[in-house]
Amino acid sequence: MKTLALFNNKGGVGKTSLVYHLAWMFADRNIPVLAVDLDPQANLTAMFLEDNRLLELWDDGQNLTVSDSLLPLMNRTGDIRDPSVESLHPSLWLLPGNLALSRYEDLLSETWPKCLGGDEAAFRVTTAFHRIILKAVGKTGARLVLVDMGPNLGAINRSALIAADRVVIPLTPDLFSLQGLKNLGPTLREWRKGWKKRLEELPTGTGIPVPDGEMRPAGYVVVQHGIRDSRPVVAYRRWLDRIPSVYREAVMGDSISQPPEPDKDPFNLALLKHYRSLMPMAMEAHKPMFFLKPADGAIGSHVEAVRACYADFEALARRIANEVGVPLE
């Protein structure tokens, strides 16, 4: 099992939509996948599920979301509860999120420094996401875990990233996305180093499954870039061309004198179009853009757009699968 987080501390980069579509693509290609919603806004859960099911999930006391699994820790009455997973497809499951997850932020912030003192309870809090994911994988047999997170550098995301083997960074070609990238790279290195230091203080004999905290960068995906005659428009090109060098300096801690163009950059996993006309239909039909049918309104030129969308996401899924070691057949 491999855990892949999709993360950028800059919002509005299409991260949740990317997780949603990749999860469906991997499932369609018979890779058992678990989607995990660790964003307190729970947007991924809302994309996957109908409103009536959301109401059922978010009723108090139902123990059906990530935050419900954390309640004994938050109330200081015990350890994590077994998670409940939503089956969406024979090869796709969802570990649902909840707005109540934001309550876990303060406890994570409080216990992070206590791990340095070898506090067992602090390690249980910090590793809770990792252990919940392990339990969910045990129930589903998922080979790949995709984690969605909110756009910030807070304690919830630190704990979520500690549980990740690899990290894919979604970007948009603009100034703010590049600034977010400059913040993200050093933070990943700091969190990785901080967790390694804490692991040295883990008491022996606790039996707590702890993650390695590798969170190694797997590359970046440029989403929603402007297209005109199959080429990015000038307004975007200015920022797009800077991504390879900024990624190397900020995330990889390296630099080269002549960085490659974005479409030739080995760290660039994909340049995805905006798919402006498909997304509203997909939201209405409650399905991925590449599964839209004529009955959903995908007629005329939309038919070819749906085919192109499937090909784009299939290629991206293949790149990611090869990066994390779960190759598509």
Secondary structure, 3 states (H helix, E strand, C coil): CEEEEECCCCCCCCHHHHHHHHHHHHHHCCCCEEEEEECCCCHHHHHHCCHHHHHHHCCCCCCCCHHHHHHHHHCCCCCCCCCCCEEEECCEEEECCCHHHHHHHHHHHHHCHHHHHCCHHHHHHHCHHHHHHHHHHHHHCCCEEEEEECCCCCHHHHHHHHCCCEEEEEECCCHHHHHHHHHHHHHHHHHHHHHHHHHCCCCCCCCCCCCCCCCEEEEEEECCCCCECCECCHHHHHHHCCHHHHHHHHCCCCCCCCCCCHHHCCCEEEECCCCCCHHHHHHHHCCCHHHCCHHHCCCCHHHHHHHHHHHHHHHHHHHHHHHHCCCCC
